[in-house]
């Protein structure tokens, strides 16, 4: 199974896209997934421990070539997304 997020438009460059490829065991444990803007995806999985859900994050961070505002916005979104899981 491929979980994918990124730009939906056809005329944008293939950047800031993230994906998770899940094997059958992970696919069966998948509770759900969310895209948190460009470059951040969260997937939630059931675990063998009753009542415990594991969250996995996949991200594509801005590179050094990006401007400081883009970097700050990305890391603020990432921290906010992680904080909601605590």
Biopython code that builds the backbone (N, CA, C, O; Angstrom):
import numpy as np
from Bio.PDB.StructureBuilder import StructureBuilder

atoms = [
    (1, "UNK", "N", (0.851, -1.173, 0.000)),
    (1, "UNK", "CA", (0.000, 0.000, 0.000)),
    (1, "UNK", "C", (0.897, 1.236, 0.000)),
    (1, "UNK", "O", (1.919, 1.272, 0.686)),
    (2, "UNK", "N", (0.513, 2.225, -0.759)),
    (2, "UNK", "CA", (1.244, 3.484, -0.841)),
    (2, "UNK", "C", (0.360, 4.606, -0.311)),
    (2, "UNK", "O", (-0.723, 4.856, -0.839)),
    (3, "UNK", "N", (0.832, 5.284, 0.741)),
    (3, "UNK", "CA", (0.164, 6.488, 1.254)),
    (3, "UNK", "C", (0.956, 7.668, 0.727)),
    (3, "UNK", "O", (2.171, 7.733, 0.915)),
    (4, "UNK", "N", (0.290, 8.594, 0.075)),
    (4, "UNK", "CA", (0.977, 9.644, -0.662)),
    (4, "UNK", "C", (0.305, 10.979, -0.423)),
    (4, "UNK", "O", (-0.922, 11.068, -0.380)),
    (5, "UNK", "N", (1.114, 12.022, -0.268)),
    (5, "UNK", "CA", (0.547, 13.373, -0.218)),
    (5, "UNK", "C", (1.479, 14.327, -0.940)),
    (5, "UNK", "O", (2.686, 14.097, -1.029)),
    (6, "UNK", "N", (0.911, 15.377, -1.442)),
    (6, "UNK", "CA", (1.683, 16.381, -2.164)),
    (6, "UNK", "C", (0.750, 17.260, -2.960)),
    (6, "UNK", "O", (-0.461, 17.261, -2.737)),
    (7, "UNK", "N", (1.312, 18.005, -3.886)),
    (7, "UNK", "CA", (0.506, 18.892, -4.721)),
    (7, "UNK", "C", (-0.409, 18.071, -5.619)),
    (7, "UNK", "O", (0.009, 17.066, -6.194)),
    (8, "UNK", "N", (-1.648, 18.501, -5.732)),
    (8, "UNK", "CA", (-2.614, 17.815, -6.594)),
    (8, "UNK", "C", (-2.603, 18.379, -8.016)),
    (8, "UNK", "O", (-3.004, 17.699, -8.961)),
    (9, "UNK", "N", (-2.141, 19.621, -8.163)),
    (9, "UNK", "CA", (-2.176, 20.271, -9.465)),
    (9, "UNK", "C", (-1.141, 19.639, -10.398)),
    (9, "UNK", "O", (-0.093, 19.171, -9.953)),
    (10, "UNK", "N", (-1.446, 19.634, -11.680)),
    (10, "UNK", "CA", (-0.546, 19.046, -12.668)),
    (10, "UNK", "C", (0.606, 19.963, -13.047)),
    (10, "UNK", "O", (1.630, 19.490, -13.542)),
    (11, "UNK", "N", (0.461, 21.266, -12.826)),
    (11, "UNK", "CA", (1.455, 22.210, -13.339)),
    (11, "UNK", "C", (2.494, 22.627, -12.296)),
    (11, "UNK", "O", (3.239, 23.577, -12.536)),
    (12, "UNK", "N", (2.570, 21.953, -11.155)),
    (12, "UNK", "CA", (3.562, 22.307, -10.137)),
    (12, "UNK", "C", (4.695, 21.296, -10.161)),
    (12, "UNK", "O", (4.497, 20.149, -10.562)),
    (13, "UNK", "N", (5.893, 21.716, -9.731)),
    (13, "UNK", "CA", (7.017, 20.778, -9.714)),
    (13, "UNK", "C", (6.767, 19.641, -8.719)),
    (13, "UNK", "O", (6.004, 19.786, -7.765)),
    (14, "UNK", "N", (7.417, 18.531, -8.962)),
    (14, "UNK", "CA", (7.285, 17.367, -8.080)),
    (14, "UNK", "C", (8.171, 17.554, -6.852)),
    (14, "UNK", "O", (9.188, 16.876, -6.701)),
    (15, "UNK", "N", (7.781, 18.472, -5.986)),
    (15, "UNK", "CA", (8.537, 18.741, -4.769)),
    (15, "UNK", "C", (7.601, 18.691, -3.574)),
    (15, "UNK", "O", (6.381, 18.747, -3.724)),
    (16, "UNK", "N", (8.175, 18.587, -2.406)),
    (16, "UNK", "CA", (7.432, 18.593, -1.147)),
    (16, "UNK", "C", (6.395, 17.480, -1.066)),
    (16, "UNK", "O", (5.352, 17.648, -0.434)),
    (17, "UNK", "N", (6.666, 16.374, -1.685)),
    (17, "UNK", "CA", (5.762, 15.232, -1.633)),
    (17, "UNK", "C", (6.370, 14.188, -0.711)),
    (17, "UNK", "O", (7.585, 13.985, -0.707)),
    (18, "UNK", "N", (5.535, 13.535, 0.061)),
    (18, "UNK", "CA", (6.007, 12.471, 0.939)),
    (18, "UNK", "C", (5.128, 11.247, 0.755)),
    (18, "UNK", "O", (3.953, 11.353, 0.404)),
    (19, "UNK", "N", (5.718, 10.079, 0.998)),
    (19, "UNK", "CA", (4.982, 8.835, 0.836)),
    (19, "UNK", "C", (5.460, 7.809, 1.854)),
    (19, "UNK", "O", (6.606, 7.844, 2.303)),
    (20, "UNK", "N", (4.574, 6.907, 2.206)),
    (20, "UNK", "CA", (4.894, 5.744, 3.025)),
    (20, "UNK", "C", (4.466, 4.510, 2.247)),
    (20, "UNK", "O", (3.357, 4.458, 1.716)),
    (21, "UNK", "N", (5.338, 3.528, 2.179)),
    (21, "UNK", "CA", (4.984, 2.250, 1.580)),
    (21, "UNK", "C", (4.808, 1.267, 2.728)),
    (21, "UNK", "O", (5.724, 1.070, 3.526)),
    (22, "UNK", "N", (3.636, 0.652, 2.812)),
    (22, "UNK", "CA", (3.314, -0.230, 3.927)),
    (22, "UNK", "C", (3.264, -1.686, 3.484)),
    (22, "UNK", "O", (2.619, -2.028, 2.493)),
    (23, "UNK", "N", (3.957, -2.535, 4.238)),
    (23, "UNK", "CA", (3.834, -3.969, 4.048)),
    (23, "UNK", "C", (2.491, -4.423, 4.614)),
    (23, "UNK", "O", (1.799, -3.647, 5.273)),
    (24, "UNK", "N", (2.123, -5.674, 4.359)),
    (24, "UNK", "CA", (0.812, -6.178, 4.762)),
    (24, "UNK", "C", (0.578, -6.044, 6.267)),
    (24, "UNK", "O", (-0.515, -5.661, 6.684)),
    (25, "UNK", "N", (1.580, -6.351, 7.087)),
    (25, "UNK", "CA", (1.421, -6.265, 8.546)),
    (25, "UNK", "C", (1.108, -4.829, 8.957)),
    (25, "UNK", "O", (0.212, -4.600, 9.770)),
    (26, "UNK", "N", (1.834, -3.864, 8.404)),
    (26, "UNK", "CA", (1.592, -2.455, 8.725)),
    (26, "UNK", "C", (0.243, -2.000, 8.179)),
    (26, "UNK", "O", (-0.474, -1.246, 8.838)),
    (27, "UNK", "N", (-0.097, -2.448, 6.999)),
    (27, "UNK", "CA", (-1.387, -2.077, 6.391)),
    (27, "UNK", "C", (-2.546, -2.565, 7.265)),
    (27, "UNK", "O", (-3.540, -1.858, 7.432)),
    (28, "UNK", "N", (-2.417, -3.773, 7.820)),
    (28, "UNK", "CA", (-3.474, -4.318, 8.679)),
    (28, "UNK", "C", (-3.577, -3.569, 10.001)),
    (28, "UNK", "O", (-4.652, -3.525, 10.599)),
    (29, "UNK", "N", (-2.482, -2.980, 10.465)),
    (29, "UNK", "CA", (-2.477, -2.244, 11.734)),
    (29, "UNK", "C", (-2.824, -0.767, 11.553)),
    (29, "UNK", "O", (-3.024, -0.056, 12.538)),
    (30, "UNK", "N", (-2.897, -0.302, 10.313)),
    (30, "UNK", "CA", (-3.145, 1.115, 10.041)),
    (30, "UNK", "C", (-4.516, 1.542, 10.559)),
    (30, "UNK", "O", (-5.538, 0.950, 10.212)),
    (31, "UNK", "N", (-4.518, 2.575, 11.390)),
    (31, "UNK", "CA", (-5.757, 3.150, 11.910)),
    (31, "UNK", "C", (-6.211, 4.280, 10.998)),
    (31, "UNK", "O", (-7.403, 4.424, 10.726)),
    (32, "UNK", "N", (-5.262, 5.082, 10.525)),
    (32, "UNK", "CA", (-5.576, 6.194, 9.642)),
    (32, "UNK", "C", (-4.332, 7.000, 9.340)),
    (32, "UNK", "O", (-3.282, 6.797, 9.949)),
    (33, "UNK", "N", (-4.458, 7.916, 8.394)),
    (33, "UNK", "CA", (-3.337, 8.794, 8.070)),
    (33, "UNK", "C", (-3.867, 10.171, 7.738)),
    (33, "UNK", "O", (-5.005, 10.335, 7.300)),
    (34, "UNK", "N", (-3.001, 11.169, 7.960)),
    (34, "UNK", "CA", (-3.368, 12.565, 7.724)),
    (34, "UNK", "C", (-2.212, 13.282, 7.056)),
    (34, "UNK", "O", (-1.045, 13.025, 7.351)),
    (35, "UNK", "N", (-2.555, 14.178, 6.158)),
    (35, "UNK", "CA", (-1.569, 15.088, 5.589)),
    (35, "UNK", "C", (-1.672, 16.402, 6.352)),
    (35, "UNK", "O", (-2.763, 16.945, 6.526)),
    (36, "UNK", "N", (-0.544, 16.904, 6.801)),
    (36, "UNK", "CA", (-0.508, 18.170, 7.547)),
    (36, "UNK", "C", (0.212, 19.228, 6.715)),
    (36, "UNK", "O", (1.242, 19.764, 7.126)),
    (37, "UNK", "N", (-0.334, 19.514, 5.562)),
    (37, "UNK", "CA", (0.276, 20.482, 4.664)),
    (37, "UNK", "C", (1.377, 19.817, 3.852)),
    (37, "UNK", "O", (1.663, 18.632, 4.022)),
    (38, "UNK", "N", (1.980, 20.584, 2.980)),
    (38, "UNK", "CA", (3.004, 20.018, 2.114)),
    (38, "UNK", "C", (4.206, 19.578, 2.940)),
    (38, "UNK", "O", (4.716, 20.327, 3.774)),
    (39, "UNK", "N", (4.637, 18.375, 2.695)),
    (39, "UNK", "CA", (5.855, 17.869, 3.310)),
    (39, "UNK", "C", (5.696, 17.165, 4.642)),
    (39, "UNK", "O", (6.699, 16.712, 5.193)),
    (40, "UNK", "N", (4.481, 17.042, 5.201)),
    (40, "UNK", "CA", (4.299, 16.373, 6.494)),
    (40, "UNK", "C", (3.114, 15.409, 6.416)),
    (40, "UNK", "O", (2.008, 15.790, 6.031)),
    (41, "UNK", "N", (3.369, 14.168, 6.785)),
    (41, "UNK", "CA", (2.327, 13.146, 6.832)),
    (41, "UNK", "C", (2.432, 12.419, 8.162)),
    (41, "UNK", "O", (3.531, 12.166, 8.656)),
    (42, "UNK", "N", (1.271, 12.081, 8.746)),
    (42, "UNK", "CA", (1.226, 11.293, 9.979)),
    (42, "UNK", "C", (0.384, 10.054, 9.728)),
    (42, "UNK", "O", (-0.725, 10.146, 9.202)),
    (43, "UNK", "N", (0.914, 8.892, 10.106)),
    (43, "UNK", "CA", (0.165, 7.642, 10.024)),
    (43, "UNK", "C", (0.047, 7.069, 11.428)),
    (43, "UNK", "O", (1.003, 7.113, 12.202)),
    (44, "UNK", "N", (-1.124, 6.533, 11.759)),
    (44, "UNK", "CA", (-1.366, 5.954, 13.083)),
    (44, "UNK", "C", (-1.609, 4.458, 12.937)),
    (44, "UNK", "O", (-2.323, 4.009, 12.041)),
    (45, "UNK", "N", (-0.990, 3.691, 13.851)),
    (45, "UNK", "CA", (-1.062, 2.236, 13.798)),
    (45, "UNK", "C", (-1.464, 1.665, 15.152)),
    (45, "UNK", "O", (-1.053, 2.174, 16.195)),
    (46, "UNK", "N", (-2.273, 0.601, 15.130)),
    (46, "UNK", "CA", (-2.533, -0.162, 16.344)),
    (46, "UNK", "C", (-1.269, -0.933, 16.700)),
    (46, "UNK", "O", (-0.492, -1.304, 15.820)),
    (47, "UNK", "N", (-1.065, -1.174, 17.992)),
    (47, "UNK", "CA", (0.072, -1.970, 18.450)),
    (47, "UNK", "C", (-0.448, -3.227, 19.134)),
    (47, "UNK", "O", (-1.655, -3.399, 19.307)),
    (48, "UNK", "N", (0.474, -4.102, 19.520)),
    (48, "UNK", "CA", (0.096, -5.316, 20.245)),
    (48, "UNK", "C", (-0.342, -5.016, 21.673)),
    (48, "UNK", "O", (-0.981, -5.853, 22.310)),
    (49, "UNK", "N", (-0.010, -3.844, 22.180)),
    (49, "UNK", "CA", (-0.425, -3.433, 23.522)),
    (49, "UNK", "C", (-1.816, -2.821, 23.424)),
    (49, "UNK", "O", (-2.018, -1.855, 22.688)),
    (50, "UNK", "N", (-2.751, -3.361, 24.142)),
    (50, "UNK", "CA", (-4.140, -2.911, 24.083)),
    (50, "UNK", "C", (-4.257, -1.428, 24.435)),
    (50, "UNK", "O", (-3.756, -0.988, 25.470)),
    (51, "UNK", "N", (-4.912, -0.675, 23.580)),
    (51, "UNK", "CA", (-5.157, 0.739, 23.842)),
    (51, "UNK", "C", (-4.020, 1.673, 23.478)),
    (51, "UNK", "O", (-4.124, 2.880, 23.699)),
    (52, "UNK", "N", (-2.929, 1.143, 22.922)),
    (52, "UNK", "CA", (-1.792, 1.998, 22.566)),
    (52, "UNK", "C", (-1.708, 2.115, 21.049)),
    (52, "UNK", "O", (-1.650, 1.114, 20.335)),
    (53, "UNK", "N", (-1.702, 3.341, 20.577)),
    (53, "UNK", "CA", (-1.561, 3.630, 19.154)),
    (53, "UNK", "C", (-0.202, 4.266, 18.916)),
    (53, "UNK", "O", (0.217, 5.141, 19.672)),
    (54, "UNK", "N", (0.486, 3.833, 17.873)),
    (54, "UNK", "CA", (1.780, 4.399, 17.512)),
    (54, "UNK", "C", (1.577, 5.359, 16.339)),
    (54, "UNK", "O", (0.909, 5.023, 15.360)),
    (55, "UNK", "N", (2.153, 6.544, 16.445)),
    (55, "UNK", "CA", (2.105, 7.521, 15.361)),
    (55, "UNK", "C", (3.472, 7.598, 14.700)),
    (55, "UNK", "O", (4.495, 7.703, 15.377)),
    (56, "UNK", "N", (3.481, 7.543, 13.376)),
    (56, "UNK", "CA", (4.718, 7.667, 12.606)),
    (56, "UNK", "C", (4.604, 8.907, 11.729)),
    (56, "UNK", "O", (3.564, 9.159, 11.121)),
    (57, "UNK", "N", (5.681, 9.672, 11.674)),
    (57, "UNK", "CA", (5.708, 10.891, 10.874)),
    (57, "UNK", "C", (6.691, 10.728, 9.725)),
    (57, "UNK", "O", (7.780, 10.179, 9.894)),
    (58, "UNK", "N", (6.294, 11.209, 8.565)),
    (58, "UNK", "CA", (7.165, 11.258, 7.398)),
    (58, "UNK", "C", (7.180, 12.707, 6.956)),
    (58, "UNK", "O", (6.125, 13.325, 6.811)),
    (59, "UNK", "N", (8.367, 13.253, 6.740)),
    (59, "UNK", "CA", (8.414, 14.664, 6.352)),
    (59, "UNK", "C", (9.490, 14.911, 5.312)),
    (59, "UNK", "O", (10.443, 14.146, 5.165)),
    (60, "UNK", "N", (9.305, 15.989, 4.611)),
    (60, "UNK", "CA", (10.268, 16.485, 3.640)),
    (60, "UNK", "C", (10.558, 17.920, 4.049)),
    (60, "UNK", "O", (9.799, 18.835, 3.730)),
    (61, "UNK", "N", (11.663, 18.104, 4.759)),
    (61, "UNK", "CA", (12.002, 19.419, 5.308)),
    (61, "UNK", "C", (12.589, 20.325, 4.234)),
    (61, "UNK", "O", (13.206, 19.850, 3.281)),
    (62, "UNK", "N", (12.395, 21.628, 4.391)),
    (62, "UNK", "CA", (13.013, 22.580, 3.461)),
    (62, "UNK", "C", (14.538, 22.449, 3.498)),
    (62, "UNK", "O", (15.122, 22.175, 4.546)),
    (63, "UNK", "N", (15.156, 22.645, 2.367)),
    (63, "UNK", "CA", (16.616, 22.562, 2.280)),
    (63, "UNK", "C", (17.244, 23.905, 2.637)),
    (63, "UNK", "O", (16.544, 24.896, 2.846)),
    (64, "UNK", "N", (18.557, 23.922, 2.704)),
    (64, "UNK", "CA", (19.274, 25.160, 3.017)),
    (64, "UNK", "C", (18.986, 26.267, 2.005)),
    (64, "UNK", "O", (19.094, 27.449, 2.330)),
    (65, "UNK", "N", (18.621, 25.890, 0.785)),
    (65, "UNK", "CA", (18.323, 26.885, -0.249)),
    (65, "UNK", "C", (17.010, 27.626, 0.007)),
    (65, "UNK", "O", (16.775, 28.690, -0.564)),
    (66, "UNK", "N", (16.160, 27.065, 0.862)),
    (66, "UNK", "CA", (14.869, 27.695, 1.161)),
    (66, "UNK", "C", (15.063, 28.932, 2.023)),
    (66, "UNK", "O", (16.053, 29.056, 2.743)),
    (67, "UNK", "N", (14.095, 29.850, 1.936)),
    (67, "UNK", "CA", (14.212, 31.056, 2.766)),
    (67, "UNK", "C", (13.841, 30.733, 4.218)),
    (67, "UNK", "O", (13.196, 29.722, 4.496)),
    (68, "UNK", "N", (14.254, 31.597, 5.121)),
    (68, "UNK", "CA", (14.064, 31.355, 6.553)),
    (68, "UNK", "C", (12.598, 31.273, 6.948)),
    (68, "UNK", "O", (12.248, 30.501, 7.841)),
    (69, "UNK", "N", (11.730, 32.051, 6.306)),
    (69, "UNK", "CA", (10.299, 31.996, 6.620)),
    (69, "UNK", "C", (9.716, 30.616, 6.309)),
    (69, "UNK", "O", (8.946, 30.073, 7.100)),
    (70, "UNK", "N", (10.087, 30.048, 5.148)),
    (70, "UNK", "CA", (9.606, 28.710, 4.786)),
    (70, "UNK", "C", (10.072, 27.671, 5.799)),
    (70, "UNK", "O", (9.306, 26.794, 6.198)),
    (71, "UNK", "N", (11.326, 27.776, 6.211)),
    (71, "UNK", "CA", (11.864, 26.837, 7.205)),
    (71, "UNK", "C", (11.131, 26.977, 8.531)),
    (71, "UNK", "O", (10.747, 25.976, 9.136)),
    (72, "UNK", "N", (10.934, 28.211, 8.988)),
    (72, "UNK", "CA", (10.242, 28.443, 10.259)),
    (72, "UNK", "C", (8.810, 27.911, 10.215)),
    (72, "UNK", "O", (8.354, 27.271, 11.163)),
    (73, "UNK", "N", (8.104, 28.176, 9.116)),
    (73, "UNK", "CA", (6.725, 27.705, 8.982)),
    (73, "UNK", "C", (6.663, 26.182, 9.017)),
    (73, "UNK", "O", (5.799, 25.601, 9.673)),
    (74, "UNK", "N", (7.590, 25.540, 8.302)),
    (74, "UNK", "CA", (7.604, 24.082, 8.276)),
    (74, "UNK", "C", (7.825, 23.512, 9.674)),
    (74, "UNK", "O", (7.064, 22.653, 10.120)),
    (75, "UNK", "N", (8.858, 23.983, 10.365)),
    (75, "UNK", "CA", (9.176, 23.421, 11.679)),
    (75, "UNK", "C", (8.111, 23.764, 12.720)),
    (75, "UNK", "O", (7.898, 22.988, 13.651)),
    (76, "UNK", "N", (7.445, 24.896, 12.586)),
    (76, "UNK", "CA", (6.324, 25.211, 13.478)),
    (76, "UNK", "C", (5.158, 24.250, 13.246)),
    (76, "UNK", "O", (4.544, 23.774, 14.201)),
    (77, "UNK", "N", (4.850, 23.963, 11.965)),
    (77, "UNK", "CA", (3.788, 23.003, 11.649)),
    (77, "UNK", "C", (4.141, 21.610, 12.162)),
    (77, "UNK", "O", (3.289, 20.909, 12.708)),
    (78, "UNK", "N", (5.407, 21.212, 11.981)),
    (78, "UNK", "CA", (5.837, 19.893, 12.432)),
    (78, "UNK", "C", (5.723, 19.777, 13.949)),
    (78, "UNK", "O", (5.202, 18.785, 14.459)),
    (79, "UNK", "N", (6.203, 20.778, 14.663)),
    (79, "UNK", "CA", (6.122, 20.742, 16.129)),
    (79, "UNK", "C", (4.673, 20.749, 16.602)),
    (79, "UNK", "O", (4.333, 20.050, 17.557)),
    (80, "UNK", "N", (3.829, 21.517, 15.958)),
    (80, "UNK", "CA", (2.414, 21.563, 16.318)),
    (80, "UNK", "C", (1.753, 20.204, 16.091)),
    (80, "UNK", "O", (0.961, 19.751, 16.917)),
    (81, "UNK", "N", (2.073, 19.564, 14.987)),
    (81, "UNK", "CA", (1.516, 18.248, 14.671)),
    (81, "UNK", "C", (1.950, 17.216, 15.701)),
    (81, "UNK", "O", (1.136, 16.414, 16.160)),
    (82, "UNK", "N", (3.213, 17.231, 16.063)),
    (82, "UNK", "CA", (3.729, 16.284, 17.053)),
    (82, "UNK", "C", (3.114, 16.554, 18.422)),
    (82, "UNK", "O", (2.767, 15.616, 19.139)),
    (83, "UNK", "N", (2.976, 17.824, 18.790)),
    (83, "UNK", "CA", (2.424, 18.182, 20.102)),
    (83, "UNK", "C", (0.989, 17.683, 20.269)),
    (83, "UNK", "O", (0.580, 17.348, 21.381)),
    (84, "UNK", "N", (0.229, 17.631, 19.191)),
    (84, "UNK", "CA", (-1.156, 17.154, 19.267)),
    (84, "UNK", "C", (-1.240, 15.668, 19.609)),
    (84, "UNK", "O", (-2.295, 15.184, 20.018)),
    (85, "UNK", "N", (-0.141, 14.949, 19.444)),
    (85, "UNK", "CA", (-0.119, 13.509, 19.740)),
    (85, "UNK", "C", (0.264, 13.226, 21.183)),
    (85, "UNK", "O", (0.138, 12.090, 21.642)),
    (86, "UNK", "N", (0.723, 14.227, 21.898)),
    (86, "UNK", "CA", (1.197, 14.016, 23.273)),
    (86, "UNK", "C", (0.050, 13.937, 24.243)),
    (86, "UNK", "O", (0.267, 13.763, 25.442)),
]
sb = StructureBuilder()
sb.init_structure("model")
sb.init_model(0)
sb.init_chain("A")
sb.init_seg("    ")
for serial, (resi, resn, name, xyz) in enumerate(atoms, 1):
    if name == "N":
        sb.init_residue(resn, " ", resi, " ")
    sb.init_atom(name, np.array(xyz, "f"), 0.0, 1.0, " ", f" {name:<3s}", serial, name[0])
structure = sb.get_structure()
